[in-house]
Amino acid sequence: MREDIHVLNKKEIKEKLKNIVGWKYKDNKISKELKFKDFLEALGFIDDLKDFFEKNDHHPDIHIFYNKVLFELTRWDVGGKVTDMDFITAKEIEKRYLRR
């Protein structure tokens, strides 16, 4: 496990969720479904994030439903728990979605 990763308790998760609209906590994951114009726009959005995911060594589960993309964030290397890295990643996804 990386030493710079902090596993969050439920109270910390609930507090951090107040700062990112529409994200939910369930089954030790934070998640949000985003909607796009079409399939290609959805794929392009994911493609634009790949370098961020790789650089930060944080790879979300991504489910594509034509023009909708569901991101699920958890850290498997700490036993499938929500960490501060999940919120860093969620904020980056949100920031890029809002400016597209």
CORGIMO-V759994 format. One record per backbone hydrogen bond with DSSP energy under -0.5 kcal/mol. NH is the residue of the N-H (numbers start at 1). CO is the residue of the C=O. Records with the same first field share a line. If there is no record, write none. Layout:
BEGIN
NH->CO / CO
END
This chain:
BEGIN
5->2
7->5
8->82
13->9
14->10
15->11
16->12
17->13
18->14 / 15
19->16
20->17
23->20
24->31
26->29
29->26
30->73
31->24
32->71
34->69
36->67
42->38
43->39
44->40
45->41
46->42
47->43
48->44
49->45 / 46
50->46 / 47
53->49
54->50
55->51
56->52
57->54
58->53
60->58
61->72
63->70
65->63 / 68
67->65
68->65
69->34
70->63
71->32 / 69
72->61
73->30
75->81
76->74
78->75
79->76
80->75
81->75
84->6
86->83
87->83
88->84
89->85
90->86
91->87
92->88
93->89
94->90
95->91
96->92
97->93
98->94
99->95
100->97
END
